[in-house]
Each structure stands twice: as structure tokens, then as C-alpha cells.
């Protein structure tokens, strides 16, 4: 099971996590680590599609809890590809279904939603898989906010490939 970040964290570890996010072009995750660092939320992320979240530790925490599901990795599977989908959807009291490019405002919204709902899924997915996730969440009556690209935009954008000379 992936670790749960709960309680006030060592500021040096938070600073390292923030620096790593920025170095990996993932600065949109910074608010999550900062909020976990000061004890606003407890959070975990799934390392892979076979992982299961440590719900015991999340539920034991006195903080609002958030699970990050990273389904926008150019190997998007939608809900059927995650072993813990049913478990997570049953646990959740709300969801931010994030099917667009990452930005810090969206992740600050996830923190606020976790505080409001108590247990939040933050599902990072592709615009193609958003409807499948939305169907599963609706079937379980999980209140969901869907963020998607405007216009004809898609997410994620395929990286440009180098052409062989």
C-alpha cells in the first residue's frame, strides 16, 4: 500500500517534495504537499493500477482525506483498469475529476473540496476517459466536479516525437 501523508510533516520533507514536483514539471501538485505538510489534509496516491489505498490510515486520520489517482499517464485505462476503483468509489464522499492540464488553482480546489466533503478522490484522467469515470461515480452517487479542456482541447497532449534524420 502507498504511504499516507498525515499529521504535520517535517518541513524539510515537504520542501524536498515541492522541489521534486517542480523539477518534474509537476508544479500543480505543490499545493497538495503543502497542505499535507501543515496538516490540512491527509493524502495518498496510488503508485500503479494494481495498488490499493490504505483506507485504514486515511480514515484514522483526523484530517480531511484525499486520494490521488493518476490515470493521465499516456496509458490511460479509465476506471476499469484500476484494481481499487470500487473500493475508492465506495469510500469517497466527493470527487474532483480532473481531465485537463494541471494547474495549481485546480489542486487548491481539490484541497477545499476535501475539507468540505471529508473524503475526496482526485482523479487525474484523460479527456477520453472522463465519461467512463463519470459514469462509475454517478452510479455510486458520488458528487463530482468535472474539469475538462475548453473547446476541442484534449488531455493529455501527446508529446512530440523526434524525427529520425
Order of alpha helices (4+ residues) and beta strands (2+ residues): alpha-alpha-beta-alpha-beta-alpha-beta-alpha-beta-alpha-beta
